[in-house]
Amino acid sequence: MSLMGTKNGRKQHTAEFKAKVAIAAIKGERTASELASMYGPHPTQIGVWKKQALETLAQGFSSRRSSAVRAQEDLTPRSTNRSGS
């Protein structure tokens, strides 16, 4: 199991671990209960991660860019090197 530091006795899984489990759930080759036995988290938690992954994936194909992406692009310096002039 891939865990980050724990607070209040609760497990905190890394994003990579959550993605790995969510991808396995999306593939549908095993039930949530089987994945829970393999990886540790409760089947309900696996379902939540699967839903989050599918929602995030759909946003990646959206024609509208999120405000966070636009804000990051605004902070990225643009090249002022003009070739051919």
C-alpha positions in Angstrom: 0.0 0.0 0.0 1.3 3.5 -0.8 0.6 5.8 2.1 1.7 9.3 3.0 2.0 10.5 6.6 -1.0 9.7 8.7 -3.0 12.2 10.8 -5.6 11.2 13.4 -5.0 7.5 12.5 -6.4 7.9 9.0 -4.7 6.5 6.0 -3.6 9.1 3.4 -2.9 7.5 0.0 -0.8 9.1 -2.6 -2.3 10.4 -5.8 -0.4 7.7 -7.8 -1.9 5.0 -5.6 -5.4 6.4 -6.0 -4.9 6.6 -9.8 -3.6 3.0 -10.0 -6.6 1.7 -8.1 -9.1 3.9 -10.1 -7.7 2.7 -13.4 -8.0 -0.9 -12.2 -11.7 -0.1 -11.3 -12.3 1.6 -14.6 -11.0 -1.5 -16.5 -13.7 -3.5 -14.8 -11.7 -6.8 -14.8 -12.3 -7.2 -11.1 -15.1 -6.1 -8.7 -14.6 -3.3 -6.2 -14.5 -6.0 -3.5 -11.7 -7.8 -5.2 -9.8 -4.6 -5.7 -10.3 -3.8 -2.0 -8.8 -7.1 -1.1 -5.9 -6.5 -3.3 -5.1 -2.9 -2.5 -6.7 -2.3 0.9 -9.2 0.6 0.6 -12.9 0.0 1.2 -14.9 -0.8 -2.0 -16.9 2.4 -1.5 -13.7 4.5 -1.5 -12.6 2.7 -4.7 -15.9 3.7 -6.3 -15.3 7.4 -5.2 -11.8 7.4 -6.8 -13.2 5.8 -10.0 -15.9 8.5 -10.2 -13.3 11.2 -9.6 -11.0 9.8 -12.2 -13.7 9.6 -14.8 -14.9 13.2 -14.1 -11.3 14.5 -14.3 -10.7 12.6 -17.5 -13.7 14.2 -19.1 -12.5 17.6 -18.1 -9.2 17.0 -19.8 -11.1 16.7 -23.1 -13.2 19.8 -22.5 -12.9 22.6 -25.1 -13.0 25.2 -22.3 -9.8 25.6 -20.3 -10.2 25.8 -16.5 -9.4 29.0 -14.7 -6.5 27.3 -13.0 -4.9 26.5 -16.4 -5.5 30.0 -17.7 -4.0 31.5 -14.5 -0.9 29.2 -14.9 -0.5 30.3 -18.5 -0.7 33.9 -17.5 2.2 33.4 -15.1 4.3 31.6 -17.7 6.8 34.0 -19.3 6.4 34.4 -23.0 9.4 34.3 -25.4 10.2 37.7 -26.9 12.6 36.2 -29.4 11.3 36.9 -32.9 12.9 35.0 -35.6 13.2 36.5 -39.1 13.1 40.1 -37.9 
